[in-house]
Amino acid sequence: MNDQVAVVTGGGGGLGLAVCRSLAQTGITVVCLDIGNAAERAAKALGEEGLAIEHQQCDVTNSAATIELSDNILAHHGQIDILINLAGVARNAKLVDVTDEDFDLTLSSNVRGTMNMMRTFAPHMKERGYGRIINTSSVAALGSIAGTSYTAAKGAIEAMTRTAAMELARYGITVNCVAPGIINTGMFQKQPERARNHMLDRTPMRRSGEPMEIAAGYRFLSSPDASYVTGQTLYVCGGVSVGDFR
C-alpha cells in the first residue's frame, strides 16, 4: 500500500489522528484535512513520531472547497486511492429541545460533508478503476436518547454508504462505513464521571475503545484484504451494537 494516497477528513481530532497514524505506518501517503489549524497540529504530532503526513485546511461542507482540494491533490500526487470521511460535529438534545440551528449544523457537517467528498472524489476513482471510500457512522445510529440530530446524521451516512456502494462497485470502488462505540478521546473524557460510568456499564466489554483499536477498522477497509467488502457498516464498539445502549 506504500504507493497509495489517502485523504482523511477530520484528521485533526482524536480518532482522526489515530487513523492518520495507522495509515502512515503502512507507508501510505496521508493528506490530513480539518478546519482551523487542527490538521497542522496533527501533522506536527505525527512528525514527532517519525511519520510524515501532509495537512490542508478544508471545510467539507463547501463543495467548491472540496473541488479545489481534489484538484490540488491530483496536481501534486496524480492519484487519490483512499478517502476516509471522519469530519462532523454533534449537537445533542432531546427531541423537544432540538433547535433548528443545531439540527442543521449536525446534518450539514456530517451528511453534506460526506456527500461532498464522495461526489468530488468518486469521478477520479472511476477513471482509475480503483478506490476505497470509508465513511463514519456511530452506534448512535441504532438509537440514542437525546441524540435526535446525531442519530439522524449517522443513519443518513449509513444509507448513503449503501447507495454509493451499489453505484460504484462496477468501477472497482468499495464504499463502507465504520461505526465506533465509546472512544477514549477528549469528547468522552470531558463527560461527567456519572455519564462515563453510565455509558461503560452499557457496553458489554465494560470499557471504552482506544483510538488505534477503532483506526484498525479503517485500515482494514482501506486495504486490499477488504477487496470483496462493500456497502457494509463495521461496528467497532465493544459489543454495544448487540447490547443495550440507552
N, C-alpha and C positions, 0 to 999 in steps of 0.2 A: 504493500500500500504506500510505499515511500515515494511514489511518483504521482500521488493524488493531491488534489487541492480541496480543502474543506472550508466551508463558511459557517460560522456559528453565531447566530443572533443571541443577544442577551448574554454574551460571553463574559461580561464583567461581574456577574453575580456569583454566588457561592457554587451553585450547580454548574453554571456556565464555565467557571474557572476549571472545575474538575473535568468537564467534557473536553475543553481545550487541552488540558494536560494529558488526558488519556489518549487523545488522537495524536498529539505531538510526539508522545512516547513511541508510537508506532512508525514515526518517520513521515507522517502526513504533513503537508504544508497547511497550516491553520491560519485563517483570517478571522480574527475575533471582532465582533461588532457589538456596539452598545451606544447609548446616548451619553452625553457629557464626556467625562474623562474615565469612565469605568473600564472601557476596553484597554485604554493605555495603562491603567493601573494593573490590570490582569496580565498584560504582556510583560510589564516590568517584574511582577511577582514570579512569573514562569521563567523569565530570563535569569533570575537569580538561582533558579533550579537547573540552569543549563539548557532550557528549552526555548528555542527562538520561535515566536509566533508574531504574526502581523496584527495590526489593530487599525480599525477605522471607526469613525462615528457614523451612525445611520439611524434615522427614525423610520422604522419599518412600516409605520402606518402611512407613510408618504410614498405613493407609488413612483413619483418622479425621482425620489431619492434612491429607491431600490434599483431603478433602471440605470441611473448614473453609477451606482455601486457596481452593478453587474458589468457594465462597460469597462470600468476601471480595472476590475479584477481580470477580466478576459484580456484586456490590453497588456496587462503585466504578466499574467501566467499562461494565457492561452487556453485555459480549461477550468471547469468547475465540476468536480466529481461528486461532492457530498454537500448537502445543505441540511443543517440542523437548526430548527426553529425553537428557541427557548424564550424569546422575548415576550414579555407580558406582565401586566400588573394585576393585583387583586384588590377589589374594594368590596368587602363583605358586610352584609347586613341582613336581618330577617326581612322576609318578603314585604311586609307593610312599611318597612323603613328604608327600602331601596330608593335612592334618588336617581333622577334621570342622568345627572352628570356622572355618578359613579358607575351606573349601568353602561352608559355609552363609552366611558373610558376603558372599562374592563373588556367589553366586546371589541372595541377598536384595537387595543394593544395586542390582544390575544388572537382574535379571529381575523380581523383585517390585516394585521401584520403578517400572520402566517400565510394568508391567501396571497398578499402582495409578493412575498418572497417566492412562493411556489410558482405563481404566474410569471414572474420575471425570469426565474432560472430554468424552468422546465423547457422552454424552446431550445436553449443551448444543449441541454442534456439529450433532447430528442434528436438533434442533429448528430450528436456523437454516438447515439445508440447506447448510452450508459448513464446511470445516475442513481444516487441513493438520497432519498429525502426522508428525514426523521423529524416528526413534529412532537409536540409536548402536550399531553393531557394531564390528568391527575386522578387519584382515587375519588376526588370530589365530584367527578362527572357521574359517579354512581348515586349521588345524592348526599347533601350535606346541609345540616341545619345552619341557617344564617349565611348560606352561600349561594343565593339566587343568581347573582351576576356571574360569579366564578364558575358555577356548575354549568350555566348556560354556555359560557365561552368554551369550556373544555369539552362539553358534549358536542358543540359545533365543530371543534377541531377534529374530534374522532370521526365525525360524519364526513368532513372534507377529506380526511385522510383516506377513507374507504373509496370515495368517489374518484379522487386523484389516482389512487392505485389502479382502479379499473381502466381509467383513461390512458394511463402512461405505461402499463405493463407491456404492451406490444412493442414499445420502444426501448426495452431493456432497462427501464427505470422502476425501482421499487419505492414504495411510499408506505411508511409505517409510523407508529406512534409509541412513545414511552409515557407511561402513566405512573409517576412516583407516588409514594406514600409520604410519610413524615421523613423529612431530611434534616439532618443535624447541621443546619446552616443558621445564619443570623435571624431569618424570619421565625424559625421555631424557637431559637434560643431567647428571643425577646419576649416570648409569650410568658404570662404569669405562671408560676410553678404549678398552680392548680390546673390550669389549662393544659400544660405539658403532660402532667400526670394523667389527665383525662384522656388525652389522645393516645398515650402509650398503653394505657390499660385496655384500650380497644383495638390494639394492634396485636395479632396473635403471637408475634415474636417478642413482644414486650420491650421493644427498643426502636429507636429511630435508625434510619439508614444513613450511612456515611456517604458523602457526595461521590466518592470514587466507586462505591457499590452501584449507585444509580448510573454513573457515567459508563460503566461496563455494558449496560444495556444499549446505550447509544453506539458504543464502539462495535458491538456485535452486529447491530443492524446496519452499520456503515460498511461492514466488511464483506469480502467475497463469500464468507461462510453463510451469509444470510441471502444468498442469491435466489432462493426459492421461497422467500418470505416476503409477502406484500399484503397491504390492506389490513395489517394486524395492529392491535394495541397490546403492548407488552407491559404488564403491571409489575413494577419493581417496588414492592410495598410492604414486605414483611407479613404478607397474608391478609392485609386489610380488605382486599377485593373479594375475599371469600368469607370474611368475618362480619362483624357488626360494628360499623364506624359511624356513630351518631353523636 
